[in-house]
Amino acid sequence: MPSGAFVGRVVLITGASSGIGRAAARAYAAQGAHLVLAARREELLREVVREVEGLGAQALAVRCDITQAEDVARLMREAEARFGGLDLLINNAGLGLFGPVEALAEEQLRQVFEVNFFALVRVTQAALPLLRRRPGGQIVNVSSVLGHRGLPLLGGYCAAKAAVNMLTESLRAELAAEGISVLLVSPGFTETEFRQTRLHAQGWRQSPSPLKQMSADEVAAAMVKASRKHRRDTVLTLPGRVMVLANRFVPGLFDQVARRMIDRMVQRKGS
Ligand SMILES: NC(=O)c1ccc[n+]([C@@H]2O[C@H](COP(=O)([O-])OP(=O)(O)OC[C@H]3O[C@@H](n4cnc5c(N)ncnc54)[C@H](OP(=O)(O)O)[C@@H]3O)[C@@H](O)[C@H]2O)c1
């Protein structure tokens, strides 16, 4: 007999092939949910299907590039055909960008906004009709502590996540009357593929961070807890929370801290 806070609920997760999305798939499955798993790497999605089926979940994997409108439309058609509707949408897929604002290529910046922001809007718009078919729907937008405070050499990514934060607040108010809750989960530094796959301004590389990283499973556990409690805003890791508070109350002091971070962040600066 399945048990848990999400028994029989259908959860669609973007970026479910690795990292936080993959861990979230396992965490919701462990709470009784069924999954719709979306990402571009189909082989990895099939592995995740096997993992969550092992936990008793039903799961559908859909190869989907969320920057492509036709892929997103097909994702929703397949989700509808298999499960009839959705209870939760986890907008998790994301892409990073490293380098000073001066060196960011416009194309890279647009790509980062395309994945983190425009595609999130596209997926949300497409999912809403399916969410409205079930009572108590929920949208969880995965932001970052960097969506709350800009840091040097991460300006493009910070800006894209800050846009997600603002959109989340607007959407929350717009959907409240329909009983659809909209949450923001902002992970701190997490051990995933994120730093390998992100874009870099030409000649810029980040040195390995001395900061302790959370595991993707820890982030997923916090996400499921926020989801269960309908917690509107979750900022993860103690340094992440300290950063957000310091920025709110002593922004000038935090500017000085941020300025000093640059030397420690850069590994190599070249052509
Ligand atoms: N790791 C961190 O330190 C950290 C900190 C704060 C916030 N975050 C946020 O957490 C979220 C998950 O990142 P992660 O750390 O788990 O990194 P990750 O392991 O690199 O996962 C990123 C996921 O996004 C998917 N994705 C990327 N572009 C896509 C596209 N065009 N269409 C569909 N899926 C796409 C990838 O799947 P495919 O490549 O298979 O398509 C992958 O499953 C992101 O929103 C990220 O910004 C991460």
The ligand as a Tripos MOL2 file, in Angstrom:
@<TRIPOS>MOLECULE
LIG
   48    52     1     0     0
SMALL
NO_CHARGES

@<TRIPOS>ATOM
      1 N1         24.0440   23.1960   -8.4240 N.am      1 LIG1
      2 C1         23.9510   24.3510   -7.7950 C.2       1 LIG1
      3 O1         24.8880   24.7700   -7.0770 O.2       1 LIG1
      4 C2         22.6940   25.1660   -7.8840 C.ar      1 LIG1
      5 C3         22.5430   26.2260   -6.9710 C.ar      1 LIG1
      6 C4         21.4000   26.9920   -7.0370 C.ar      1 LIG1
      7 C5         20.4170   26.7210   -7.9690 C.ar      1 LIG1
      8 N2         20.5850   25.6980   -8.8530 N.ar      1 LIG1
      9 C6         19.5110   25.4610   -9.8210 C.3       1 LIG1
     10 O2         19.0310   24.1430   -9.6600 O.3       1 LIG1
     11 C7         18.4640   23.6830  -10.8810 C.3       1 LIG1
     12 C8         18.9870   22.2990  -11.2160 C.3       1 LIG1
     13 O3         20.3770   22.3890  -11.4690 O.3       1 LIG1
     14 P1         21.4100   21.2500  -11.0390 P.3       1 LIG1
     15 O4         22.3390   21.8390  -10.0510 O.co2     1 LIG1
     16 O5         20.7040   20.0020  -10.7060 O.co2     1 LIG1
     17 O6         22.2530   21.1240  -12.3970 O.3       1 LIG1
     18 P2         22.3390   19.9560  -13.4920 P.3       1 LIG1
     19 O7         22.7310   18.6700  -12.8640 O.co2     1 LIG1
     20 O8         23.2060   20.5290  -14.5580 O.co2     1 LIG1
     21 O9         20.8420   19.8240  -14.0100 O.3       1 LIG1
     22 C9         20.2800   20.6950  -14.9510 C.3       1 LIG1
     23 C10        19.0930   19.9930  -15.5810 C.3       1 LIG1
     24 O10        18.4630   20.8930  -16.4910 O.3       1 LIG1
     25 C11        18.2060   20.1960  -17.6890 C.3       1 LIG1
     26 N3         18.1790   21.1280  -18.8170 N.ar      1 LIG1
     27 C12        19.1000   22.0670  -19.1510 C.ar      1 LIG1
     28 N4         18.7240   22.6820  -20.2860 N.ar      1 LIG1
     29 C13        17.5530   22.1110  -20.6770 C.ar      1 LIG1
     30 C14        16.6950   22.2960  -21.7790 C.ar      1 LIG1
     31 N5         16.9540   23.2020  -22.7330 N.pl3     1 LIG1
     32 N6         15.5770   21.5280  -21.8730 N.ar      1 LIG1
     33 C15        15.3090   20.6060  -20.9260 C.ar      1 LIG1
     34 N7         16.0870   20.3870  -19.8530 N.ar      1 LIG1
     35 C16        17.2080   21.1200  -19.7390 C.ar      1 LIG1
     36 C17        19.3370   19.1760  -17.8140 C.3       1 LIG1
     37 O11        18.8950   18.0580  -18.5830 O.3       1 LIG1
     38 P3         19.3870   17.6810  -20.0650 P.3       1 LIG1
     39 O12        20.7980   18.1560  -20.2140 O.co2     1 LIG1
     40 O13        19.2440   16.1900  -20.1150 O.co2     1 LIG1
     41 O14        18.4220   18.3790  -20.9530 O.co2     1 LIG1
     42 C18        19.5050   18.7570  -16.3630 C.3       1 LIG1
     43 O15        18.6250   17.7090  -16.0560 O.3       1 LIG1
     44 C19        18.7950   24.7590  -11.9290 C.3       1 LIG1
     45 O16        17.6740   25.5940  -12.1330 O.3       1 LIG1
     46 C20        19.9240   25.5410  -11.2760 C.3       1 LIG1
     47 O17        19.9660   26.8720  -11.7500 O.3       1 LIG1
     48 C21        21.6990   24.9070   -8.8300 C.ar      1 LIG1
@<TRIPOS>BOND
     1     1     2 1
     2     2     3 2
     3     2     4 1
     4     4     5 ar
     5     4    48 ar
     6     5     6 ar
     7     6     7 ar
     8     7     8 ar
     9     8     9 1
    10     8    48 ar
    11     9    10 1
    12     9    46 1
    13    10    11 1
    14    11    12 1
    15    11    44 1
    16    12    13 1
    17    13    14 1
    18    14    15 2
    19    14    16 1
    20    14    17 1
    21    17    18 1
    22    18    19 2
    23    18    20 1
    24    18    21 1
    25    21    22 1
    26    22    23 1
    27    23    24 1
    28    23    42 1
    29    24    25 1
    30    25    26 1
    31    25    36 1
    32    26    27 ar
    33    26    35 ar
    34    27    28 ar
    35    28    29 ar
    36    29    30 ar
    37    29    35 ar
    38    30    31 1
    39    30    32 ar
    40    32    33 ar
    41    33    34 ar
    42    34    35 ar
    43    36    37 1
    44    36    42 1
    45    37    38 1
    46    38    39 2
    47    38    40 1
    48    38    41 1
    49    42    43 1
    50    44    45 1
    51    44    46 1
    52    46    47 1
@<TRIPOS>SUBSTRUCTURE
     1 LIG1         1 GROUP 0 **** ****
